[in-house]
Amino acid sequence: MTLLELLLVIAILGLLAGLAIPSGSPSIHDQLRSAARILASDLDYARTLAVANSSSYRFTFDIPNNRYTLRHTGSNPSLDQLPRLPFSTVDATSDAYVVDFNQLPLLGASVRLNAVLSGGKFSQPVDYVEFGPLGEITDGKPITIWLAAGAGSETRYIWLSINPTTGLVTVGQYTGIKPFVEIQPVGSLTAVGL
């Protein structure tokens, strides 16, 4: 081998390594999009179960522990058994589907639940979303779920919106602006950032 051939081989290997390394660690944007798609799929699954079984299914969000749980909440106990799904954690029982964002196969900065808000102009934090027999949200208010990744000024967000009438989920925009909720206490209006 000549020196020129050796340098050419090294250059090609360097180029291939340069292309492979970025794909090995997903960006915050990719992580948030992936987590949002998983959550949207799970919400769609619960809505489908509610419609197919003409019953109610509830997602309970545990923001401090960065996880959510799906359970049957209807009156027919034979529907309490849920199938084991791919992202369910070892904590899952046969009557609950549990997803822990800390255990999802996402590399790099961890994705976390940031807020679950119910309502339109005046949103209130909530800890659950329930789908009724027609696929609707049982409390009749729009739901917005915020996910976050990164730290400090590098924190980025993505939101999911659930239509209260149809129960259909929309994955929103990737943004650097954190969620803002206006809470209307009795007699006055205050603004609180989450």
N, C-alpha and C positions, 0 to 999 in steps of 0.2 A: 504494500500500500504506500502511496506517496503521501506526503504531508498535505497536499491539497485534498485528496480523497478523505483523509482522516478529519480535516477541518470541516469538510462538507457533511460527513456523518455526524459530527458533534453538533453542527448548526441545526441539522434536521432533528436530532434528538432534543435539543434545547427548544425548538419550535413546538414539537409535540408535547413536551412537558409543560410548556407555557399554556398550551390549549387545554391540557388535562387538569391542571391545578385549579383554575377558577370553577370548573364544573364540579369539583370535589367538595366545595363548601358553598352552599347556596347563600344568596344575599338575603338581607332582612326582608326585602320585597317578596322573594320567592318563598320564604318561610311563612310570612303572613298570608300570602295567597293560598299556599298549601293547607294551612290550618283553617282558613276560612272555607275552603272547599270541603274539608272533612266535616266541619261543623254544619255547613249548609246541607251536605248529604245526609247527615244524621237527623237534622230537622225535617228534611223531606221524607226520610224514612218514618219518623214518628207521625207525620201528617198522613202518610200512606196507610200506616197501621190503623190510625183513627178512622179513616174513611172506609177501609176494607173491613174492619171489624165493627163499624158503627158504635164506637166507644170513645173514650178519652185517654190520652197519653200525655204525661207531663215531663218536661225537662226541668230539673232543679239545678241551678248554677251555684257552685261553691267557689266564689272568687278568691277568697284567701288561700284555698288549697289548689286553685287553678284546675278545676275539674267540673264536669257536669254529669248528671245521672238521668237516664230515661227510665220511667216506670209507667205501667198501666194504672190508670186511676179510675177507670170505669167500674160499673157495678157487677160485671161478669167475672168471677174469680178464675174461670178457665182461661182467660186471656192474660193472666198475670205472668205466665211463663214467656220470657223473651229469648229468642235465639242468640247464641254467642256470635258476636260480630268481630271483624278484624282488629279494630282499634280499642276494643274493650280491655280494661286492665284486669290484673289478677284479682282485684277486689270485687269484681263483678260477680253477682249471684245470678241464679236463673231467673229471678224476677226483676233484675235491674241491669241496665247497660251503663257502665261507667267509663268515661273517657277522661284521662288525666293528661293535660297538655304537656306536663313535664316528662311523660313517658312516650310521647309520640316520636316517630322516627324522623324528627327534624334536626338538622345539624346546626351548629353555631348558636347564636343568641336564642334563648328560649322564648317561645310565644306564650303570652299569658292573657287570660280573660281580664279585661279592663273595666267593663261596665255592661250592665243589662238594664235598658231603660224602656219604660212603658209610657205611651202617650204621644201626643203630637207636639204642639207648641210648648206646653208645660209638661215636661217629662219627669217621671219619678223612677228612682231605682227600684228594681224588683229582683227577686231571686228565683223566679220560675216562669215558664211559658207552657201553657197547656193547649193542646189541640183537641177540638171537639169532633163529633161524629161526621160533620160535613167538611172537616179540614180547617175550620175556622179557629181563630184564637178565642178561647172561652171568655176572656174579659173584654173582648171587642175593641181593644186599643192596639195601635201599631207598636211593634217591638223593634228596638234597635240594639244589637249586640256589638260591642267594641272589643277588638283584639289589639294587643300591643306587642312590640318586640323592640329590643335595643335598650339603651340606657341613657339617661341625661338628655342632652340636646339631640342625641342621635335616635331617640325613641320615635318609632313610626307606628301608625295605626291603620286599621282597616275595619270597616263596619259591615254588618249584615242587617238587612231590614226584612221584617216579616209582615206581610199584608194581613190585617186583622180579619178580613172577610174571606179571603181565599187560602190563607196560610202559606202562600208561596214565598220563597226566600230569594232575596236579591243580594248578591255580594257587591258591596260598594267600592268606593275609591280608596286607594292607598294614599295616605296623607301624613304630614308631619304635625298636624294640628290636633291637639288632644280633644276628646269629647267635652262638650259643654252642655250643661243641663240647667234649665231655669225651673226652679221649684217655687211654687206659689203657696206659701203658708197662709194661714187665715189672716186676712186683712192687709197683707203687703206682698210685694214681689221682691225676691232676692235672686241673685245669680250665683251659682256655685260651679266651679270648674272641677272636673274629676281628674 
